[in-house]
Amino acid sequence: MGKTITTYLIDSNPQGVRSIFIDNKICKLLLIPRSELDIVNKRAELKSPAFYILLGEDENQLPKAYLGETENFADRIKHHDNKKDFWQRALVFISNDSSLHKANVQYLEHLAVTLAHQTKRYNTDENKQIPKAPNLPEHIQSSTEEFFEDVKLLTSFVGCLIFEKIEQKGKTIFHLK
């Protein structure tokens, strides 16, 4: 079954701030270049709970990411702008209908950090430990896991393969002593 993904260029610049969403889903991605951070104060939706990924490169020019959650992205990103130098863009995941709450984004962070550590596609040293999953009712946990599936799709759609597992097919590895 196909999916329709809409990309809206907020400032008409393909390299600027983009709003990206899957039709008929509540997950919305705002891709924000670091140079465009002033937008966070202009958009009320960024003052809500969010799961986010800061993307950049480490000192060896390898992909690096920091995964986090917050109740108010607009406030939280100011701290990261001052304290974290590596990142060039932020992927901010919010809900279209304001249905994400603190526990939801905590669970999203738990799922994301766990998977990112397993795939090892990005340097995630800034996430020193895997956050614990909050205690959620079964139905909320299930809907948050469904939201995370959309997060993974949108993350891949914008070229960030942090959650993509590398599959090796039919390779034999020899070890020499």
Salt bridges, closest charged atoms under 4 A:
ASP38 OD2 - LYS42 NZ 3.53
GLU45 OE1 - LYS28 NZ 2.73
GLU45 OE2 - ARG43 NE 2.62
GLU69 OE1 - LYS102 NZ 2.81
ASP81 OD1 - ARG34 NE 2.95
GLU126 OE2 - LYS64 NZ 3.17
GLU126 OE1 - LYS84 NZ 2.80
GLU146 OE2 - LYS25 NZ 3.57
GLU149 OE2 - LYS152 NZ 3.05
ASP150 OD1 - LYS25 NZ 3.80
